[in-house]
């Protein structure tokens, strides 16, 4: 497979009056052409910051990508790109769907003109060609009456349609990589399913690699090839979708799985909610970041950071429970009465 993105030791800090917020702490991963990689975790765990760092959208001096960080796109060093090179990279090479289309779309411009802007800038189309292509892109994202809708303003569209417009803008220059930051937030379940199905179809048609940022494991269940679970700015567990859903090893991943509503359960009690709050990211972290919220916490968890352990295949986890000397605990699967290796 062809590797299109490589991120090594990504570190991002935000400078505040209270101190430096270390939002991303040494994140490393690779992405291959046509692959879908999901970043999953609670709000504030560093998912969106990682995505924006890849796009070089974090503005200094408030935000700082540390010099030790390395972002390579098809053998091009993103950290060393000039302003002109970044402009081409952000449109031609990588597209991004932002979380809230109502704040990302310009309310004073028609959706057609907003799609045309990207086409005229990156593909050098004239106004007439760009308009025709904008209409075609609206058809691609399955917006009916595209010839009429192209002249609508964002407020005239529903939430789902605005999100489709964002996808059309991101895909208009046929990028090799699409970053989708919470693309289904604030949409009802039916529209969520439609948007995810649309992204899946476009991925197959265009062989586009996708980085999906989400807090909802349910969204990625049938969509992602690989999943990386983030907590407190770090990747604490990674593997294929099957490995994460059926063989998860980290107590935080178990908590995320437990919080997904089950349709087939007979118990109609309260939904599971993880107690406590994430750690203060201003503080240095020389121990497991999940220790204060973990029901299996041991003494060593509060003293030393666990190293990443290879479980099997592509499955890796950073947890002291994987140490040979650790006590055996009841896993999420055992608590649910489900065999882990089904």
Secondary structure, DSSP 8 states (H G I E B T S, - for coil): --EEEEEEEEEEEEEETTEEEEEEEEEEEEEETT-EEEEE--TTSSHHHHHHHHTT---TTTEEE-TT-EEEETTEEGGG--HHHHHHIIIIIEEEE-S-HHHHS-TTSBHHHHHHHHHHHHS---HHHHHHHHHHHHHHTT-SSHHHHTT-BGGGS-HHHHHHHHHHHHHTT--SEEEEESTTTT--HHHHHHHHHHHHHHHHHHT-EEEEEES-HHHHTTT-SEEEEEETTEEEEEEEHHHHHHH--SHHHHHHHHTS--TT-S--S------S----TTS---S-TTGGG-TT--GGGGTS---EEEEETTEEEE-GGGSTTS-----HHHHHT--TT-
